[in-house]
Every structure is written in C-alpha cells, then in structure tokens.
Amino acid sequence: MLSLNWPASSPNLNPIENIWSILKMRLHDRRPRPRGRAEIREAILDEWDLITEEDIIRCINNMPERIEAVIAANRGHTRW
C-alpha cells in the first residue's frame, strides 16, 4: 500500500476536498434548486449517495499531479 506524507491542513493535498467540490457542483446544478433546510438536507444525502467509486478513484489518482502543483507553487495556491 502506498502512503504519502503531507501537511494535515493542506486542502490541496486532501482528496476529500475534491469530493466536496463534486458534491457542491451537483447541488448547484440541481433543478429545481432545493429550498429550506429539509430539502437541502435531502438533496445533499441524495447527491452523496450518487458519488461513485470512479469519482473517488479519480480524486485519488490525480494525487501525483496535485503534489507536483503544490511543489511548483512553493506550497502556495494551486488550481486544486
């Protein structure tokens, strides 16, 4: 098993941040948009269930590219 060491507080190097982005994008694209706390909660749970294993693998597989971007940015902001 491959293990990578990186700063715990670096969102550029945390795959869950990409999953949150997928979730946010899918919620934004919903029509009609959910309104009210109950509808928003239901929409979040529905969209969370639709995140696939392929979505997760894609976020993990681009780790080398993200690491290179962080190094190139001298730990600064990246597109990730």
PyMOL Python script that loads the backbone (N, CA, C, O; Angstrom):
from pymol import cmd

cmd.read_pdbstr("""\
ATOM      1  N   MET A   1       0.836  -1.175   0.000  1.00  0.00           N
ATOM      2  CA  MET A   1       0.000   0.000   0.000  1.00  0.00           C
ATOM      3  C   MET A   1       0.880   1.237   0.000  1.00  0.00           C
ATOM      4  O   MET A   1       1.846   1.320   0.759  1.00  0.00           O
ATOM      5  N   LEU A   2       0.546   2.199  -0.853  1.00  0.00           N
ATOM      6  CA  LEU A   2       1.292   3.442  -0.972  1.00  0.00           C
ATOM      7  C   LEU A   2       0.847   4.409   0.098  1.00  0.00           C
ATOM      8  O   LEU A   2      -0.351   4.591   0.318  1.00  0.00           O
ATOM      9  N   SER A   3       1.797   5.027   0.764  1.00  0.00           N
ATOM     10  CA  SER A   3       1.493   6.020   1.783  1.00  0.00           C
ATOM     11  C   SER A   3       2.208   7.314   1.433  1.00  0.00           C
ATOM     12  O   SER A   3       3.398   7.311   1.115  1.00  0.00           O
ATOM     13  N   LEU A   4       1.477   8.421   1.493  1.00  0.00           N
ATOM     14  CA  LEU A   4       2.061   9.728   1.192  1.00  0.00           C
ATOM     15  C   LEU A   4       2.049  10.581   2.443  1.00  0.00           C
ATOM     16  O   LEU A   4       1.057  10.612   3.171  1.00  0.00           O
ATOM     17  N   ASN A   5       3.145  11.273   2.695  1.00  0.00           N
ATOM     18  CA  ASN A   5       3.206  12.202   3.819  1.00  0.00           C
ATOM     19  C   ASN A   5       2.965  13.605   3.291  1.00  0.00           C
ATOM     20  O   ASN A   5       3.599  14.024   2.322  1.00  0.00           O
ATOM     21  N   TRP A   6       2.055  14.333   3.919  1.00  0.00           N
ATOM     22  CA  TRP A   6       1.807  15.718   3.551  1.00  0.00           C
ATOM     23  C   TRP A   6       1.217  16.432   4.751  1.00  0.00           C
ATOM     24  O   TRP A   6       0.727  15.792   5.682  1.00  0.00           O
ATOM     25  N   PRO A   7       1.264  17.763   4.733  1.00  0.00           N
ATOM     26  CA  PRO A   7       0.721  18.501   5.871  1.00  0.00           C
ATOM     27  C   PRO A   7      -0.764  18.206   6.062  1.00  0.00           C
ATOM     28  O   PRO A   7      -1.532  18.219   5.100  1.00  0.00           O
ATOM     29  N   ALA A   8      -1.160  17.945   7.285  1.00  0.00           N
ATOM     30  CA  ALA A   8      -2.547  17.575   7.582  1.00  0.00           C
ATOM     31  C   ALA A   8      -3.539  18.673   7.229  1.00  0.00           C
ATOM     32  O   ALA A   8      -4.705  18.385   6.959  1.00  0.00           O
ATOM     33  N   SER A   9      -3.102  19.917   7.227  1.00  0.00           N
ATOM     34  CA  SER A   9      -4.033  21.013   6.975  1.00  0.00           C
ATOM     35  C   SER A   9      -3.955  21.532   5.541  1.00  0.00           C
ATOM     36  O   SER A   9      -4.452  22.622   5.261  1.00  0.00           O
ATOM     37  N   SER A  10      -3.356  20.794   4.648  1.00  0.00           N
ATOM     38  CA  SER A  10      -3.233  21.235   3.264  1.00  0.00           C
ATOM     39  C   SER A  10      -4.402  20.723   2.431  1.00  0.00           C
ATOM     40  O   SER A  10      -4.408  19.558   2.033  1.00  0.00           O
ATOM     41  N   PRO A  11      -5.409  21.589   2.156  1.00  0.00           N
ATOM     42  CA  PRO A  11      -6.553  21.126   1.375  1.00  0.00           C
ATOM     43  C   PRO A  11      -6.186  20.759  -0.052  1.00  0.00           C
ATOM     44  O   PRO A  11      -6.894  19.977  -0.686  1.00  0.00           O
ATOM     45  N   ASN A  12      -5.089  21.308  -0.572  1.00  0.00           N
ATOM     46  CA  ASN A  12      -4.655  20.944  -1.916  1.00  0.00           C
ATOM     47  C   ASN A  12      -4.274  19.478  -2.009  1.00  0.00           C
ATOM     48  O   ASN A  12      -4.289  18.897  -3.094  1.00  0.00           O
ATOM     49  N   LEU A  13      -3.938  18.885  -0.889  1.00  0.00           N
ATOM     50  CA  LEU A  13      -3.474  17.510  -0.883  1.00  0.00           C
ATOM     51  C   LEU A  13      -4.408  16.594  -0.094  1.00  0.00           C
ATOM     52  O   LEU A  13      -3.982  15.570   0.440  1.00  0.00           O
ATOM     53  N   ASN A  14      -5.653  16.964  -0.029  1.00  0.00           N
ATOM     54  CA  ASN A  14      -6.624  16.146   0.675  1.00  0.00           C
ATOM     55  C   ASN A  14      -7.732  15.762  -0.303  1.00  0.00           C
ATOM     56  O   ASN A  14      -8.545  16.611  -0.668  1.00  0.00           O
ATOM     57  N   PRO A  15      -7.782  14.501  -0.736  1.00  0.00           N
ATOM     58  CA  PRO A  15      -8.771  14.089  -1.743  1.00  0.00           C
ATOM     59  C   PRO A  15     -10.222  14.377  -1.368  1.00  0.00           C
ATOM     60  O   PRO A  15     -11.055  14.551  -2.257  1.00  0.00           O
ATOM     61  N   ILE A  16     -10.546  14.431  -0.075  1.00  0.00           N
ATOM     62  CA  ILE A  16     -11.939  14.694   0.301  1.00  0.00           C
ATOM     63  C   ILE A  16     -12.375  16.073  -0.172  1.00  0.00           C
ATOM     64  O   ILE A  16     -13.560  16.284  -0.431  1.00  0.00           O
ATOM     65  N   GLU A  17     -11.440  17.020  -0.290  1.00  0.00           N
ATOM     66  CA  GLU A  17     -11.807  18.354  -0.767  1.00  0.00           C
ATOM     67  C   GLU A  17     -12.355  18.290  -2.190  1.00  0.00           C
ATOM     68  O   GLU A  17     -13.254  19.051  -2.548  1.00  0.00           O
ATOM     69  N   ASN A  18     -11.816  17.385  -2.996  1.00  0.00           N
ATOM     70  CA  ASN A  18     -12.331  17.219  -4.353  1.00  0.00           C
ATOM     71  C   ASN A  18     -13.711  16.576  -4.341  1.00  0.00           C
ATOM     72  O   ASN A  18     -14.546  16.887  -5.191  1.00  0.00           O
ATOM     73  N   ILE A  19     -13.956  15.698  -3.406  1.00  0.00           N
ATOM     74  CA  ILE A  19     -15.282  15.094  -3.275  1.00  0.00           C
ATOM     75  C   ILE A  19     -16.289  16.166  -2.861  1.00  0.00           C
ATOM     76  O   ILE A  19     -17.406  16.201  -3.377  1.00  0.00           O
ATOM     77  N   TRP A  20     -15.895  17.047  -1.924  1.00  0.00           N
ATOM     78  CA  TRP A  20     -16.790  18.144  -1.533  1.00  0.00           C
ATOM     79  C   TRP A  20     -17.100  19.024  -2.747  1.00  0.00           C
ATOM     80  O   TRP A  20     -18.228  19.493  -2.899  1.00  0.00           O
ATOM     81  N   SER A  21     -16.110  19.249  -3.603  1.00  0.00           N
ATOM     82  CA  SER A  21     -16.334  20.058  -4.811  1.00  0.00           C
ATOM     83  C   SER A  21     -17.332  19.396  -5.750  1.00  0.00           C
ATOM     84  O   SER A  21     -18.198  20.064  -6.314  1.00  0.00           O
ATOM     85  N   ILE A  22     -17.213  18.099  -5.914  1.00  0.00           N
ATOM     86  CA  ILE A  22     -18.166  17.355  -6.752  1.00  0.00           C
ATOM     87  C   ILE A  22     -19.571  17.504  -6.176  1.00  0.00           C
ATOM     88  O   ILE A  22     -20.522  17.783  -6.907  1.00  0.00           O
ATOM     89  N   LEU A  23     -19.695  17.319  -4.872  1.00  0.00           N
ATOM     90  CA  LEU A  23     -20.983  17.428  -4.211  1.00  0.00           C
ATOM     91  C   LEU A  23     -21.565  18.835  -4.384  1.00  0.00           C
ATOM     92  O   LEU A  23     -22.743  18.987  -4.710  1.00  0.00           O
ATOM     93  N   LYS A  24     -20.750  19.845  -4.168  1.00  0.00           N
ATOM     94  CA  LYS A  24     -21.196  21.235  -4.305  1.00  0.00           C
ATOM     95  C   LYS A  24     -21.662  21.526  -5.737  1.00  0.00           C
ATOM     96  O   LYS A  24     -22.699  22.159  -5.933  1.00  0.00           O
ATOM     97  N   MET A  25     -20.910  21.071  -6.724  1.00  0.00           N
ATOM     98  CA  MET A  25     -21.260  21.298  -8.125  1.00  0.00           C
ATOM     99  C   MET A  25     -22.592  20.618  -8.461  1.00  0.00           C
ATOM    100  O   MET A  25     -23.441  21.207  -9.130  1.00  0.00           O
ATOM    101  N   ARG A  26     -22.769  19.400  -8.002  1.00  0.00           N
ATOM    102  CA  ARG A  26     -24.006  18.676  -8.292  1.00  0.00           C
ATOM    103  C   ARG A  26     -25.205  19.321  -7.609  1.00  0.00           C
ATOM    104  O   ARG A  26     -26.298  19.345  -8.175  1.00  0.00           O
ATOM    105  N   LEU A  27     -25.015  19.837  -6.414  1.00  0.00           N
ATOM    106  CA  LEU A  27     -26.102  20.542  -5.735  1.00  0.00           C
ATOM    107  C   LEU A  27     -26.451  21.831  -6.469  1.00  0.00           C
ATOM    108  O   LEU A  27     -27.622  22.187  -6.598  1.00  0.00           O
ATOM    109  N   HIS A  28     -25.432  22.519  -6.944  1.00  0.00           N
ATOM    110  CA  HIS A  28     -25.644  23.766  -7.684  1.00  0.00           C
ATOM    111  C   HIS A  28     -26.404  23.515  -8.984  1.00  0.00           C
ATOM    112  O   HIS A  28     -27.205  24.351  -9.401  1.00  0.00           O
ATOM    113  N   ASP A  29     -26.165  22.380  -9.624  1.00  0.00           N
ATOM    114  CA  ASP A  29     -26.785  22.058 -10.909  1.00  0.00           C
ATOM    115  C   ASP A  29     -28.205  21.502 -10.779  1.00  0.00           C
ATOM    116  O   ASP A  29     -28.889  21.336 -11.788  1.00  0.00           O
ATOM    117  N   ARG A  30     -28.650  21.217  -9.581  1.00  0.00           N
ATOM    118  CA  ARG A  30     -29.997  20.650  -9.396  1.00  0.00           C
ATOM    119  C   ARG A  30     -31.076  21.642  -9.815  1.00  0.00           C
ATOM    120  O   ARG A  30     -31.014  22.830  -9.498  1.00  0.00           O
ATOM    121  N   ARG A  31     -32.062  21.123 -10.533  1.00  0.00           N
ATOM    122  CA  ARG A  31     -33.223  21.919 -10.911  1.00  0.00           C
ATOM    123  C   ARG A  31     -34.468  21.111 -10.623  1.00  0.00           C
ATOM    124  O   ARG A  31     -34.556  19.977 -11.092  1.00  0.00           O
ATOM    125  N   PRO A  32     -35.411  21.610  -9.901  1.00  0.00           N
ATOM    126  CA  PRO A  32     -35.355  22.903  -9.217  1.00  0.00           C
ATOM    127  C   PRO A  32     -34.395  22.832  -8.039  1.00  0.00           C
ATOM    128  O   PRO A  32     -34.143  21.765  -7.480  1.00  0.00           O
ATOM    129  N   ARG A  33     -33.870  23.988  -7.681  1.00  0.00           N
ATOM    130  CA  ARG A  33     -32.945  24.030  -6.556  1.00  0.00           C
ATOM    131  C   ARG A  33     -33.690  23.745  -5.257  1.00  0.00           C
ATOM    132  O   ARG A  33     -34.813  24.208  -5.059  1.00  0.00           O
ATOM    133  N   PRO A  34     -33.053  22.981  -4.378  1.00  0.00           N
ATOM    134  CA  PRO A  34     -33.712  22.711  -3.093  1.00  0.00           C
ATOM    135  C   PRO A  34     -33.858  23.996  -2.280  1.00  0.00           C
ATOM    136  O   PRO A  34     -32.988  24.867  -2.296  1.00  0.00           O
ATOM    137  N   ARG A  35     -34.967  24.086  -1.580  1.00  0.00           N
ATOM    138  CA  ARG A  35     -35.224  25.253  -0.724  1.00  0.00           C
ATOM    139  C   ARG A  35     -35.559  24.766   0.673  1.00  0.00           C
ATOM    140  O   ARG A  35     -36.214  23.738   0.848  1.00  0.00           O
ATOM    141  N   GLY A  36     -35.122  25.484   1.620  1.00  0.00           N
ATOM    142  CA  GLY A  36     -35.402  25.121   3.008  1.00  0.00           C
ATOM    143  C   GLY A  36     -34.466  24.026   3.495  1.00  0.00           C
ATOM    144  O   GLY A  36     -33.888  23.263   2.721  1.00  0.00           O
ATOM    145  N   ARG A  37     -34.351  23.989   4.774  1.00  0.00           N
ATOM    146  CA  ARG A  37     -33.411  23.070   5.421  1.00  0.00           C
ATOM    147  C   ARG A  37     -33.674  21.604   5.066  1.00  0.00           C
ATOM    148  O   ARG A  37     -32.735  20.869   4.761  1.00  0.00           O
ATOM    149  N   ALA A  38     -34.920  21.175   5.101  1.00  0.00           N
ATOM    150  CA  ALA A  38     -35.245  19.767   4.849  1.00  0.00           C
ATOM    151  C   ALA A  38     -34.912  19.373   3.412  1.00  0.00           C
ATOM    152  O   ALA A  38     -34.337  18.309   3.185  1.00  0.00           O
ATOM    153  N   GLU A  39     -35.264  20.214   2.441  1.00  0.00           N
ATOM    154  CA  GLU A  39     -34.968  19.908   1.034  1.00  0.00           C
ATOM    155  C   GLU A  39     -33.469  19.903   0.770  1.00  0.00           C
ATOM    156  O   GLU A  39     -32.966  19.054   0.033  1.00  0.00           O
ATOM    157  N   ILE A  40     -32.763  20.844   1.366  1.00  0.00           N
ATOM    158  CA  ILE A  40     -31.302  20.905   1.174  1.00  0.00           C
ATOM    159  C   ILE A  40     -30.648  19.663   1.762  1.00  0.00           C
ATOM    160  O   ILE A  40     -29.771  19.060   1.143  1.00  0.00           O
ATOM    161  N   ARG A  41     -31.077  19.288   2.952  1.00  0.00           N
ATOM    162  CA  ARG A  41     -30.524  18.083   3.594  1.00  0.00           C
ATOM    163  C   ARG A  41     -30.786  16.850   2.727  1.00  0.00           C
ATOM    164  O   ARG A  41     -29.887  16.037   2.512  1.00  0.00           O
ATOM    165  N   GLU A  42     -32.003  16.715   2.236  1.00  0.00           N
ATOM    166  CA  GLU A  42     -32.348  15.577   1.391  1.00  0.00           C
ATOM    167  C   GLU A  42     -31.517  15.573   0.106  1.00  0.00           C
ATOM    168  O   GLU A  42     -31.051  14.521  -0.332  1.00  0.00           O
ATOM    169  N   ALA A  43     -31.333  16.747  -0.494  1.00  0.00           N
ATOM    170  CA  ALA A  43     -30.544  16.849  -1.727  1.00  0.00           C
ATOM    171  C   ALA A  43     -29.089  16.452  -1.474  1.00  0.00           C
ATOM    172  O   ALA A  43     -28.486  15.747  -2.283  1.00  0.00           O
ATOM    173  N   ILE A  44     -28.531  16.902  -0.358  1.00  0.00           N
ATOM    174  CA  ILE A  44     -27.149  16.551  -0.023  1.00  0.00           C
ATOM    175  C   ILE A  44     -27.019  15.036   0.135  1.00  0.00           C
ATOM    176  O   ILE A  44     -26.091  14.433  -0.405  1.00  0.00           O
ATOM    177  N   LEU A  45     -27.929  14.432   0.860  1.00  0.00           N
ATOM    178  CA  LEU A  45     -27.869  12.975   1.068  1.00  0.00           C
ATOM    179  C   LEU A  45     -28.046  12.219  -0.248  1.00  0.00           C
ATOM    180  O   LEU A  45     -27.366  11.223  -0.493  1.00  0.00           O
ATOM    181  N   ASP A  46     -28.957  12.694  -1.091  1.00  0.00           N
ATOM    182  CA  ASP A  46     -29.156  12.053  -2.400  1.00  0.00           C
ATOM    183  C   ASP A  46     -27.898  12.140  -3.253  1.00  0.00           C
ATOM    184  O   ASP A  46     -27.461  11.145  -3.831  1.00  0.00           O
ATOM    185  N   GLU A  47     -27.318  13.334  -3.329  1.00  0.00           N
ATOM    186  CA  GLU A  47     -26.124  13.521  -4.160  1.00  0.00           C
ATOM    187  C   GLU A  47     -24.931  12.763  -3.591  1.00  0.00           C
ATOM    188  O   GLU A  47     -24.116  12.233  -4.346  1.00  0.00           O
ATOM    189  N   TRP A  48     -24.824  12.708  -2.276  1.00  0.00           N
ATOM    190  CA  TRP A  48     -23.733  11.948  -1.647  1.00  0.00           C
ATOM    191  C   TRP A  48     -23.814  10.483  -2.064  1.00  0.00           C
ATOM    192  O   TRP A  48     -22.795   9.862  -2.366  1.00  0.00           O
ATOM    193  N   ASP A  49     -25.024   9.932  -2.079  1.00  0.00           N
ATOM    194  CA  ASP A  49     -25.207   8.536  -2.475  1.00  0.00           C
ATOM    195  C   ASP A  49     -24.871   8.291  -3.938  1.00  0.00           C
ATOM    196  O   ASP A  49     -24.588   7.157  -4.324  1.00  0.00           O
ATOM    197  N   LEU A  50     -24.898   9.337  -4.758  1.00  0.00           N
ATOM    198  CA  LEU A  50     -24.606   9.201  -6.191  1.00  0.00           C
ATOM    199  C   LEU A  50     -23.115   9.323  -6.518  1.00  0.00           C
ATOM    200  O   LEU A  50     -22.712   9.105  -7.661  1.00  0.00           O
ATOM    201  N   ILE A  51     -22.297   9.670  -5.524  1.00  0.00           N
ATOM    202  CA  ILE A  51     -20.851   9.720  -5.751  1.00  0.00           C
ATOM    203  C   ILE A  51     -20.378   8.282  -5.929  1.00  0.00           C
ATOM    204  O   ILE A  51     -20.621   7.416  -5.088  1.00  0.00           O
ATOM    205  N   THR A  52     -19.696   8.055  -7.049  1.00  0.00           N
ATOM    206  CA  THR A  52     -19.315   6.691  -7.412  1.00  0.00           C
ATOM    207  C   THR A  52     -17.900   6.359  -6.946  1.00  0.00           C
ATOM    208  O   THR A  52     -17.115   7.228  -6.567  1.00  0.00           O
ATOM    209  N   GLU A  53     -17.622   5.084  -6.992  1.00  0.00           N
ATOM    210  CA  GLU A  53     -16.262   4.634  -6.706  1.00  0.00           C
ATOM    211  C   GLU A  53     -15.295   5.242  -7.721  1.00  0.00           C
ATOM    212  O   GLU A  53     -14.161   5.574  -7.377  1.00  0.00           O
ATOM    213  N   GLU A  54     -15.740   5.388  -8.969  1.00  0.00           N
ATOM    214  CA  GLU A  54     -14.899   6.004 -10.003  1.00  0.00           C
ATOM    215  C   GLU A  54     -14.582   7.451  -9.666  1.00  0.00           C
ATOM    216  O   GLU A  54     -13.462   7.906  -9.898  1.00  0.00           O
ATOM    217  N   ASP A  55     -15.562   8.191  -9.114  1.00  0.00           N
ATOM    218  CA  ASP A  55     -15.313   9.569  -8.688  1.00  0.00           C
ATOM    219  C   ASP A  55     -14.201   9.605  -7.637  1.00  0.00           C
ATOM    220  O   ASP A  55     -13.296  10.436  -7.702  1.00  0.00           O
ATOM    221  N   ILE A  56     -14.283   8.710  -6.690  1.00  0.00           N
ATOM    222  CA  ILE A  56     -13.297   8.659  -5.605  1.00  0.00           C
ATOM    223  C   ILE A  56     -11.926   8.251  -6.140  1.00  0.00           C
ATOM    224  O   ILE A  56     -10.915   8.857  -5.784  1.00  0.00           O
ATOM    225  N   ILE A  57     -11.888   7.242  -6.979  1.00  0.00           N
ATOM    226  CA  ILE A  57     -10.618   6.786  -7.555  1.00  0.00           C
ATOM    227  C   ILE A  57      -9.967   7.894  -8.369  1.00  0.00           C
ATOM    228  O   ILE A  57      -8.751   8.072  -8.309  1.00  0.00           O
ATOM    229  N   ARG A  58     -10.767   8.647  -9.135  1.00  0.00           N
ATOM    230  CA  ARG A  58     -10.236   9.751  -9.928  1.00  0.00           C
ATOM    231  C   ARG A  58      -9.567  10.794  -9.011  1.00  0.00           C
ATOM    232  O   ARG A  58      -8.504  11.323  -9.337  1.00  0.00           O
ATOM    233  N   CYS A  59     -10.192  11.077  -7.878  1.00  0.00           N
ATOM    234  CA  CYS A  59      -9.610  12.039  -6.931  1.00  0.00           C
ATOM    235  C   CYS A  59      -8.311  11.527  -6.328  1.00  0.00           C
ATOM    236  O   CYS A  59      -7.394  12.307  -6.073  1.00  0.00           O
ATOM    237  N   ILE A  60      -8.230  10.247  -6.103  1.00  0.00           N
ATOM    238  CA  ILE A  60      -7.011   9.658  -5.548  1.00  0.00           C
ATOM    239  C   ILE A  60      -5.924   9.574  -6.611  1.00  0.00           C
ATOM    240  O   ILE A  60      -4.758   9.851  -6.333  1.00  0.00           O
ATOM    241  N   ASN A  61      -6.301   9.194  -7.824  1.00  0.00           N
ATOM    242  CA  ASN A  61      -5.315   9.020  -8.889  1.00  0.00           C
ATOM    243  C   ASN A  61      -4.644  10.313  -9.339  1.00  0.00           C
ATOM    244  O   ASN A  61      -3.556  10.277  -9.913  1.00  0.00           O
ATOM    245  N   ASN A  62      -5.281  11.455  -9.085  1.00  0.00           N
ATOM    246  CA  ASN A  62      -4.624  12.691  -9.501  1.00  0.00           C
ATOM    247  C   ASN A  62      -3.730  13.274  -8.401  1.00  0.00           C
ATOM    248  O   ASN A  62      -3.260  14.406  -8.521  1.00  0.00           O
ATOM    249  N   MET A  63      -3.496  12.515  -7.343  1.00  0.00           N
ATOM    250  CA  MET A  63      -2.611  12.975  -6.268  1.00  0.00           C
ATOM    251  C   MET A  63      -1.219  13.362  -6.761  1.00  0.00           C
ATOM    252  O   MET A  63      -0.725  14.417  -6.362  1.00  0.00           O
ATOM    253  N   PRO A  64      -0.556  12.565  -7.611  1.00  0.00           N
ATOM    254  CA  PRO A  64       0.778  12.986  -8.069  1.00  0.00           C
ATOM    255  C   PRO A  64       0.751  14.355  -8.758  1.00  0.00           C
ATOM    256  O   PRO A  64       1.655  15.168  -8.563  1.00  0.00           O
ATOM    257  N   GLU A  65      -0.278  14.604  -9.557  1.00  0.00           N
ATOM    258  CA  GLU A  65      -0.393  15.910 -10.227  1.00  0.00           C
ATOM    259  C   GLU A  65      -0.590  17.029  -9.204  1.00  0.00           C
ATOM    260  O   GLU A  65      -0.014  18.108  -9.344  1.00  0.00           O
ATOM    261  N   ARG A  66      -1.398  16.774  -8.180  1.00  0.00           N
ATOM    262  CA  ARG A  66      -1.611  17.785  -7.134  1.00  0.00           C
ATOM    263  C   ARG A  66      -0.339  18.047  -6.344  1.00  0.00           C
ATOM    264  O   ARG A  66      -0.027  19.192  -6.015  1.00  0.00           O
ATOM    265  N   ILE A  67       0.397  16.977  -6.040  1.00  0.00           N
ATOM    266  CA  ILE A  67       1.658  17.145  -5.306  1.00  0.00           C
ATOM    267  C   ILE A  67       2.626  17.994  -6.118  1.00  0.00           C
ATOM    268  O   ILE A  67       3.256  18.903  -5.578  1.00  0.00           O
ATOM    269  N   GLU A  68       2.748  17.704  -7.407  1.00  0.00           N
ATOM    270  CA  GLU A  68       3.627  18.496  -8.271  1.00  0.00           C
ATOM    271  C   GLU A  68       3.194  19.957  -8.318  1.00  0.00           C
ATOM    272  O   GLU A  68       4.042  20.850  -8.313  1.00  0.00           O
ATOM    273  N   ALA A  69       1.893  20.214  -8.364  1.00  0.00           N
ATOM    274  CA  ALA A  69       1.394  21.594  -8.404  1.00  0.00           C
ATOM    275  C   ALA A  69       1.726  22.337  -7.115  1.00  0.00           C
ATOM    276  O   ALA A  69       2.101  23.509  -7.152  1.00  0.00           O
ATOM    277  N   VAL A  70       1.590  21.661  -5.975  1.00  0.00           N
ATOM    278  CA  VAL A  70       1.908  22.293  -4.692  1.00  0.00           C
ATOM    279  C   VAL A  70       3.401  22.592  -4.601  1.00  0.00           C
ATOM    280  O   VAL A  70       3.795  23.657  -4.126  1.00  0.00           O
ATOM    281  N   ILE A  71       4.225  21.662  -5.051  1.00  0.00           N
ATOM    282  CA  ILE A  71       5.676  21.885  -5.044  1.00  0.00           C
ATOM    283  C   ILE A  71       6.026  23.054  -5.954  1.00  0.00           C
ATOM    284  O   ILE A  71       6.804  23.928  -5.572  1.00  0.00           O
ATOM    285  N   ALA A  72       5.452  23.077  -7.163  1.00  0.00           N
ATOM    286  CA  ALA A  72       5.727  24.161  -8.108  1.00  0.00           C
ATOM    287  C   ALA A  72       5.273  25.515  -7.571  1.00  0.00           C
ATOM    288  O   ALA A  72       5.883  26.541  -7.873  1.00  0.00           O
ATOM    289  N   ALA A  73       4.201  25.521  -6.774  1.00  0.00           N
ATOM    290  CA  ALA A  73       3.683  26.767  -6.206  1.00  0.00           C
ATOM    291  C   ALA A  73       4.352  27.100  -4.877  1.00  0.00           C
ATOM    292  O   ALA A  73       3.934  28.023  -4.180  1.00  0.00           O
ATOM    293  N   ASN A  74       5.382  26.353  -4.534  1.00  0.00           N
ATOM    294  CA  ASN A  74       6.101  26.564  -3.274  1.00  0.00           C
ATOM    295  C   ASN A  74       5.126  26.590  -2.092  1.00  0.00           C
ATOM    296  O   ASN A  74       5.188  27.467  -1.230  1.00  0.00           O
ATOM    297  N   ARG A  75       4.231  25.606  -2.080  1.00  0.00           N
ATOM    298  CA  ARG A  75       3.198  25.443  -1.055  1.00  0.00           C
ATOM    299  C   ARG A  75       2.114  26.505  -1.116  1.00  0.00           C
ATOM    300  O   ARG A  75       1.287  26.600  -0.209  1.00  0.00           O
ATOM    301  N   GLY A  76       2.107  27.295  -2.163  1.00  0.00           N
ATOM    302  CA  GLY A  76       1.091  28.334  -2.326  1.00  0.00           C
ATOM    303  C   GLY A  76      -0.166  27.776  -2.970  1.00  0.00           C
ATOM    304  O   GLY A  76      -0.369  26.563  -3.032  1.00  0.00           O
ATOM    305  N   HIS A  77      -1.009  28.688  -3.452  1.00  0.00           N
ATOM    306  CA  HIS A  77      -2.300  28.332  -4.037  1.00  0.00           C
ATOM    307  C   HIS A  77      -2.116  27.568  -5.354  1.00  0.00           C
ATOM    308  O   HIS A  77      -1.241  27.885  -6.159  1.00  0.00           O
ATOM    309  N   THR A  78      -2.955  26.567  -5.546  1.00  0.00           N
ATOM    310  CA  THR A  78      -2.991  25.823  -6.811  1.00  0.00           C
ATOM    311  C   THR A  78      -4.436  25.767  -7.310  1.00  0.00           C
ATOM    312  O   THR A  78      -5.356  26.193  -6.611  1.00  0.00           O
ATOM    313  N   ARG A  79      -4.626  25.249  -8.496  1.00  0.00           N
ATOM    314  CA  ARG A  79      -5.989  25.134  -9.021  1.00  0.00           C
ATOM    315  C   ARG A  79      -6.797  24.049  -8.318  1.00  0.00           C
ATOM    316  O   ARG A  79      -8.008  23.954  -8.516  1.00  0.00           O
ATOM    317  N   TRP A  80      -6.149  23.241  -7.510  1.00  0.00           N
ATOM    318  CA  TRP A  80      -6.835  22.145  -6.827  1.00  0.00           C
ATOM    319  C   TRP A  80      -7.540  22.681  -5.617  1.00  0.00           C
ATOM    320  O   TRP A  80      -8.184  21.923  -4.892  1.00  0.00           O
TER     321      TRP A  80
END
""", "prot")
cmd.dss("prot")
cmd.show_as("cartoon", "prot")
cmd.util.cbc("prot")
cmd.orient("prot")
